[in-house]
Structure formats: C-alpha cells, structure tokens
Amino acid sequence: MTDGPTGPDQQTGPGGLQAALPRELYVDPAAFAVERERVLFGEWLCVGRRDDLGLHEPRRLAVVDVVGESVLLTCDEHGALHAAYNVCRHRGAQLVASSPGAPTVCAAAGSLRCPYHSWTYGLDGSLLKAPHADLVDADLPAFSLTAIAVDDWAGFVFVHLGTPATPLAAAMARPARTLANYRMGELVTGLRFTYEVAANYKVVTENYNECYHCGPVHPELTRLVPAFGGGGGGIDWDSGVPHREGAWTFTTSGTTDRAPLPGLDEDERVRHKGELVHPNLMLSASADHVAAFVLAPQSVDRTRIECLLLFHPDAVADPGFDPSDAGDLWDLVNRQDWAICESVQRGMSSRSYTHGWFAPMEDDSADIRRWLLPRLAPEGDSGE
C-alpha cells in the first residue's frame, strides 16, 4: 500500500486494481473551487467553433461563460482574435450583461461601450475614450481591458485564463497528428445538440476515455462496432476501430449517402478514431463526419455539453442534406452516456463511497489521475 489515492503512486487493491481519484474531487464544492483555480484556469479551454461563435468575420463579438467567468471574444477589423474579461476597468461593470452559465452572445460590433459610464474600448481591448476622466492619450494603455490568451486550432477557439505554459499548437500536438487527415478546420457544423448533465466533468471525460462500459450501456453501438463490446482491451486506437461487416461510419445503418471526407487514408475511410483533449474537448472522427464535444463545467456536479456534428461544407450545402442518420445515433449514445454518468455522480455522493477502482482495461481512463494530480498540487509541490 502506498500513500493513497491523491499521492503520486496510487493505492493498489486486490487483483492489482488501482485506486481512482478520491470522492471529494467529484462531489465537494470546495475541492471544485480549488480545481477551478489551479487546473481549469491553468489550461487551454475550448469554447466552441470559430464559425459558430460568429468570429469568422471582422468586427464581431461573442460573450462566453468559461467556468463561471464571463469572457469577451472579438474578431477585430483585421480578422485577428482577441479575448478579455467582461469587466470595465473603471468601476467593474460588465460591458455586456451576462450571468454564470448564460448562453453565448454573438453580435456585430465596432467597439465595446460600458453601459455604466460609457468608457469605450476597441475590439482589441484598448481604451478609446473615458468621458470626463481627464485622461490623456499616454494614460489610455494603462486602462485596457484585462486580456486573456486566445488562439484557434482546426476551427476551434481556445482561451487560457492563466499564463500558458505551452502554446496551443503544442497542447494539440497529438490530435493534430492522429486526426490530421480529417481537416477539421475546413468542416462546418451541420447539427448541434446541447445537454445539461448532472455530473462532474471528469466523470464525463473518464467515461469517454474507456469502453469497458460500452457492452452494458450501448447495445446499439456495440452492434455497429463489435470491438467495443469486449471491454475496449486490445484495440489499436491509433489505426482506428473497425465497424461490423458492411458498415463504415457512425450512423444508424452504419452507412450513409454522404461521401467520405476527402484526404482520409484507407483505414480512416472504414474505421472510427477518437481523441480526448483535457480538460474539455472530446473528438470522435467517422468517415463522413466528426463529432466534437465541448464540455462547459458549471459546478462540481453539473456540466453543459455541446455536441457538434461537423461535415464537409459541400455536404451541408447540398439541398438534400439530412444529418439525421448520424444525429439519431449520436443522440441515442449520448443520452445513454449521460444517464450512466449521472448515476455515477449520485453514487459518488453517497457517504459509503471513498474512491473507485480501475480495472486493467481502463488504463487509458486512469490517465485522468496522471493529468490532474500534478496540476492540482500547490505551486512548487510535486505531490511527493
């Protein structure tokens, strides 16, 4: 026995099972508040697709909730992205009214004017004017909006509310390699689902990252992808997961009238690939579309999830475009997942629960510990 579920080495139980994260990291609001500051605000967080946020054109504004912080996203007159806290530097009023968890606001904008005292900012966050404040031009830079790091990758917008240790491109190196042929930056949203899930975001990502549950929870999915029914062990995830004979994509029938995405290799045209990008982006790539899941943690036991089905623009522009064959399957599988995640959350809330255990085939899921615990440790503490 080592130093417990929160130490650098995990408890090992009967049969060699390893201890999962402790209960408080899923159910304790105080623990979530610490995780929010130390972990979530210290990572690149996906906030959606640039097109869907309206930031693919100059002079546009989007207001998004990022784990309880209201963030202004803008595309300036030159097409450059900017991000800042939705807080006027004068007296702290919000420039755009928004409450925690509020839906995203998208609009055209030439500047940002505070409704309280009319301090006005450019789309790059610079202060343009402050009526009756007697500020000279040399003073204005000191009162720019508090900037937030922002970047985009493959059509997704990310923000970082801390000081990025690595550029976004480095953080996305693995999916950039494994999913390069899907050319997600060229795809467009053809169908969207929004879910309010009564579970901690980590329950959702751990569930996504293993298929031990697929047999019991997803009978329809395992008929389409028989390998999922065996617990997920021995699957070559890098090459992709094969479908049943005669099937080649994630739809209710396993086929579709849509053509495979251009540029896919021979395996990718008939197999399924997936990636989890901690902490809040899950990608599932099929031959004709990519399902992207953007997780928005709302509290210790609530997560809003946007499921975006991305298709080639030519497919979406077709007058007969009908994504329901993919949408019906994904909505079914999603609801099965969210129901079991909510069951896990309720179970973890029991006083009898201290921590769970990882079976051998859940090793990929167990990486939540290796990802989270070093980041959760106080600065300068390696956790040892």
C-alpha positions in Angstrom: 0.0 0.0 0.0 1.4 3.4 -1.0 0.4 6.9 0.1 -3.3 6.9 -1.1 -5.5 8.0 -4.0 -4.2 11.5 -4.0 -0.5 10.7 -3.8 1.9 10.3 -6.7 1.5 6.5 -6.5 -2.0 5.1 -6.3 -3.3 2.5 -3.9 -3.2 -1.0 -5.3 -6.1 -3.3 -4.2 -6.9 -6.9 -4.5 -6.2 -8.3 -8.0 -3.9 -5.3 -8.7 -6.7 -2.9 -9.3 -5.6 0.8 -8.9 -7.5 3.4 -6.9 -9.3 6.1 -8.8 -9.5 9.7 -7.7 -10.9 10.4 -4.2 -14.6 11.2 -3.7 -14.1 14.9 -2.9 -12.8 15.7 -6.3 -16.2 14.8 -7.7 -18.7 16.0 -5.1 -17.1 18.7 -2.8 -17.8 22.3 -3.9 -14.7 23.5 -2.0 -12.5 21.0 -3.9 -14.0 22.1 -7.2 -13.2 25.7 -6.4 -9.6 24.8 -5.9 -9.5 22.7 -9.0 -11.1 25.6 -11.0 -8.3 28.0 -10.0 -5.3 25.6 -10.1 -6.3 23.4 -13.0 -9.1 24.6 -15.3 -7.9 28.2 -15.4 -4.3 26.9 -16.0 -5.2 25.0 -19.2 -6.3 25.9 -22.7 -10.1 25.6 -22.7 -12.2 25.1 -25.8 -15.2 27.4 -26.1 -16.6 26.4 -29.4 -16.2 26.6 -33.2 -15.0 29.9 -34.6 -17.7 29.9 -37.3 -20.5 29.1 -34.7 -19.2 32.0 -32.5 -19.5 34.4 -35.4 -15.8 35.1 -35.2 -15.0 34.1 -38.8 -15.7 37.7 -39.9 -14.2 41.0 -38.9 -15.9 43.3 -36.3 -17.6 40.5 -34.4 -18.2 39.9 -30.7 -19.0 36.8 -28.7 -19.6 36.6 -25.0 -19.0 33.1 -23.5 -19.1 31.7 -20.0 -15.8 30.0 -19.0 -16.3 28.0 -15.8 -18.2 31.0 -14.3 -16.0 33.8 -15.8 -17.6 35.9 -18.4 -15.2 36.3 -21.4 -15.4 38.7 -24.3 -14.2 37.3 -27.6 -13.7 39.6 -30.6 -12.6 39.5 -34.2 -11.1 42.9 -35.0 -11.2 44.8 -38.3 -8.1 42.8 -39.4 -9.6 39.4 -38.6 -7.4 38.9 -35.5 -8.8 37.2 -32.4 -8.8 38.9 -29.0 -10.1 37.9 -25.6 -10.6 39.8 -22.4 -12.6 39.6 -19.1 -16.0 41.1 -19.4 -15.2 43.8 -16.8 -14.8 47.5 -17.4 -11.6 48.9 -15.9 -13.4 51.9 -14.5 -15.8 50.6 -11.9 -16.1 46.9 -12.8 -19.4 46.8 -14.7 -19.9 44.2 -17.3 -19.6 45.6 -20.8 -22.1 43.0 -21.9 -24.6 41.8 -19.3 -24.1 38.1 -18.7 -24.6 35.7 -15.8 -22.7 32.5 -14.9 -23.9 29.7 -17.3 -25.6 32.2 -19.6 -25.9 31.2 -23.3 -23.3 32.6 -25.7 -24.0 36.0 -27.1 -22.9 36.7 -30.7 -23.2 40.1 -32.4 -21.6 42.6 -34.8 -19.5 45.2 -33.0 -17.4 48.2 -33.9 -16.4 48.9 -30.3 -17.3 48.0 -26.7 -19.0 50.6 -24.6 -19.6 50.2 -20.9 -23.3 50.9 -20.2 -22.4 52.4 -16.8 -20.2 55.4 -17.6 -19.6 55.0 -21.3 -16.0 54.1 -21.2 -15.4 52.7 -24.7 -12.9 50.1 -25.8 -11.6 48.9 -29.2 -12.1 45.3 -30.3 -8.5 44.7 -29.3 -9.4 45.8 -25.7 -7.6 49.1 -25.8 -9.4 52.1 -24.1 -10.5 54.6 -26.7 -12.2 57.1 -24.5 -13.3 57.8 -20.9 -15.7 60.7 -20.8 -14.9 63.3 -18.1 -12.0 61.3 -16.7 -9.3 63.8 -17.9 -7.1 61.0 -19.2 -4.5 62.0 -21.8 -3.5 59.6 -24.7 -0.5 58.4 -22.8 -2.7 57.2 -19.9 -5.1 55.1 -22.0 -2.9 51.9 -22.3 -2.9 51.5 -18.6 -6.7 51.1 -18.7 -7.0 48.5 -21.4 -9.3 45.5 -20.7 -7.6 42.7 -18.9 -6.5 40.4 -21.7 -6.9 36.7 -21.9 -4.8 34.4 -24.1 -6.8 33.2 -27.1 -6.0 31.1 -30.1 -7.7 28.8 -32.6 -6.9 25.3 -33.8 -8.7 23.3 -36.6 -11.7 25.7 -36.4 -12.0 25.6 -32.6 -11.4 28.6 -30.3 -9.5 28.2 -27.1 -8.9 30.6 -24.2 -6.4 30.4 -21.3 -7.2 32.3 -18.2 -3.7 31.9 -16.7 -0.2 32.2 -18.2 0.1 29.5 -20.9 3.0 27.2 -20.2 2.8 25.9 -23.8 1.3 27.4 -26.9 -2.0 25.9 -28.1 -0.3 24.2 -31.0 1.9 22.2 -28.6 -1.1 21.3 -26.5 -2.9 20.0 -29.6 0.1 18.1 -31.0 -1.4 14.6 -30.6 -4.8 15.3 -32.3 -3.1 17.4 -34.9 -1.2 14.2 -35.8 -3.8 11.5 -35.4 -6.7 13.4 -36.9 -4.8 15.4 -39.5 -6.5 13.8 -42.5 -10.0 14.9 -41.3 -9.0 18.5 -41.9 -11.4 19.7 -39.2 -10.6 23.4 -39.9 -12.5 23.0 -43.2 -15.6 21.3 -41.7 -18.7 23.1 -40.7 -21.4 22.4 -38.0 -24.3 20.5 -39.6 -26.1 19.5 -36.4 -25.9 20.5 -32.8 -27.1 19.0 -29.5 -27.0 20.7 -26.1 -27.2 18.7 -22.9 -27.3 19.6 -19.3 -25.7 16.7 -17.4 -25.9 16.3 -13.6 -22.3 15.0 -13.3 -18.8 16.3 -12.7 -16.9 17.0 -16.0 -14.3 14.4 -15.0 -17.0 11.7 -14.8 -17.8 12.5 -18.4 -14.2 12.5 -19.7 -13.4 9.3 -17.9 -16.4 7.6 -19.3 -15.5 8.8 -22.8 -12.0 7.5 -22.4 -12.8 3.8 -21.9 -15.1 1.2 -23.4 -15.4 -1.1 -20.5 -18.9 0.3 -20.2 -19.9 0.0 -23.9 -21.3 -3.5 -23.8 -23.7 -2.9 -20.9 -24.6 0.7 -21.7 -24.5 0.9 -25.6 -26.1 -2.2 -27.2 -26.8 -0.4 -30.4 -23.3 0.9 -30.6 -21.6 -2.4 -29.9 -23.7 -4.0 -32.7 -22.2 -1.3 -35.0 -18.7 -1.6 -33.5 -18.4 -5.2 -32.1 -14.9 -4.5 -30.7 -16.5 -2.0 -28.2 -18.4 -4.9 -26.7 -15.3 -6.6 -25.4 -14.3 -4.0 -22.9 -12.1 -2.0 -25.1 -9.0 -4.1 -24.5 -6.5 -4.8 -27.3 -7.9 -2.1 -29.7 -5.5 -0.3 -31.9 -6.8 3.2 -31.2 -4.2 4.9 -33.4 -5.3 3.0 -36.5 -9.0 3.3 -35.7 -11.7 0.9 -34.6 -13.4 -1.3 -37.3 -17.1 -1.4 -37.8 -19.2 -4.6 -38.3 -19.1 -6.1 -41.8 -20.8 -3.8 -44.3 -20.6 -0.7 -42.1 -18.1 2.1 -42.4 -19.4 5.1 -40.4 -21.3 6.2 -37.3 -24.9 6.3 -38.4 -28.0 4.3 -37.5 -27.3 2.0 -40.5 -23.5 2.1 -40.5 -23.6 3.7 -43.9 -24.7 7.0 -45.5 -25.3 8.7 -48.8 -22.6 11.2 -47.9 -19.2 10.7 -49.3 -16.2 10.0 -47.0 -14.2 13.1 -46.2 -11.5 13.9 -48.7 -8.0 13.1 -47.7 -8.7 10.1 -45.4 -6.4 7.1 -45.7 -7.7 3.6 -46.3 -8.2 2.7 -42.7 -9.9 6.1 -41.9 -12.5 5.5 -44.6 -13.9 2.5 -42.8 -12.8 2.9 -39.2 -13.5 5.2 -36.2 -11.0 7.3 -34.3 -11.2 9.4 -31.2 -9.2 11.8 -29.0 -9.7 13.3 -25.6 -8.0 16.7 -25.1 -8.0 17.5 -21.5 -9.8 19.2 -19.9 -12.9 19.8 -22.1 -12.7 18.7 -25.7 -13.7 15.2 -26.9 -13.4 14.3 -30.6 -14.9 11.3 -32.4 -14.0 11.0 -36.1 -16.0 9.0 -38.6 -15.5 8.6 -42.3 -18.1 11.2 -43.3 -18.3 13.5 -40.2 -16.6 14.4 -36.9 -18.5 14.6 -33.6 -17.0 17.2 -31.3 -18.0 17.5 -27.6 -17.2 20.8 -25.8 -17.7 20.4 -22.1 -18.5 23.5 -20.0 -18.2 22.7 -16.3 -20.9 24.6 -14.4 -20.3 23.4 -10.9 -18.9 20.3 -9.1 -21.9 18.2 -10.2 -23.1 20.0 -13.4 -21.7 20.1 -16.9 -23.2 21.6 -20.0 -22.2 19.7 -23.2 -22.4 20.9 -26.7 -22.2 18.1 -29.3 -21.3 19.4 -32.7 -21.5 17.2 -35.8 -19.1 18.5 -38.3 -19.4 17.8 -42.0 -17.7 18.8 -45.2 -19.1 22.1 -46.4 -20.2 20.6 -49.8 -22.3 18.1 -47.9 -24.0 20.7 -45.8 -24.6 22.9 -48.9 -26.4 20.1 -50.7 -30.2 20.9 -50.9 -30.8 17.3 -49.7 -28.5 17.4 -46.7 -30.0 15.4 -43.9 -27.7 14.6 -40.9 -30.3 12.7 -39.0 -28.8 9.3 -39.8 -25.7 10.4 -37.8 -27.6 12.6 -35.4 -30.1 9.9 -34.3 -27.2 7.5 -33.4 -25.2 10.1 -31.6 -28.2 11.5 -29.6 -29.0 7.9 -28.5 -25.5 7.1 -27.5 -25.0 10.5 -25.8 -28.2 10.1 -23.7 -27.1 6.6 -22.7 -23.7 8.0 -21.6 -25.2 11.0 -19.7 -27.6 8.8 -17.9 -24.9 6.5 -16.6 -22.7 9.4 -15.8 -25.5 10.9 -13.7 -25.9 7.5 -11.9 -22.1 7.5 -11.2 -22.4 11.1 -9.8 -25.3 10.1 -7.5 -23.4 7.0 -6.3 -20.2 9.0 -5.6 -22.3 11.4 -3.5 -23.1 8.5 -1.1 -21.3 8.6 2.3 -20.3 5.0 1.6 -18.1 6.0 -1.4 -14.5 6.9 -0.8 -12.9 6.2 -4.2 -13.4 3.8 -7.0 -11.0 1.3 -8.7 -9.7 1.0 -12.3 -9.8 -2.4 -14.0 -6.8 -3.2 -16.3 -8.6 -2.3 -19.5 -9.4 1.1 -18.0 -5.7 2.2 -18.0 -6.4 4.9 -20.7 -9.2 6.2 -18.5 -6.9 6.2 -15.5 -4.8 8.9 -17.1 -7.1 11.4 -15.5 -5.0 10.9 -12.4 -1.7 11.4 -14.2 -3.1 14.5 -15.9 -4.9 16.1 -13.0 -2.9 15.4 -9.8 0.4 17.2 -10.8 -1.7 20.2 -11.8 -3.7 20.1 -8.7 -0.7 20.2 -6.4 0.1 23.6 -4.9 2.7 25.6 -6.8 6.2 24.2 -6.0 4.8 21.0 -4.7 5.4 17.9 -6.9 2.9 15.9 -4.9 5.6 13.8 -3.3 
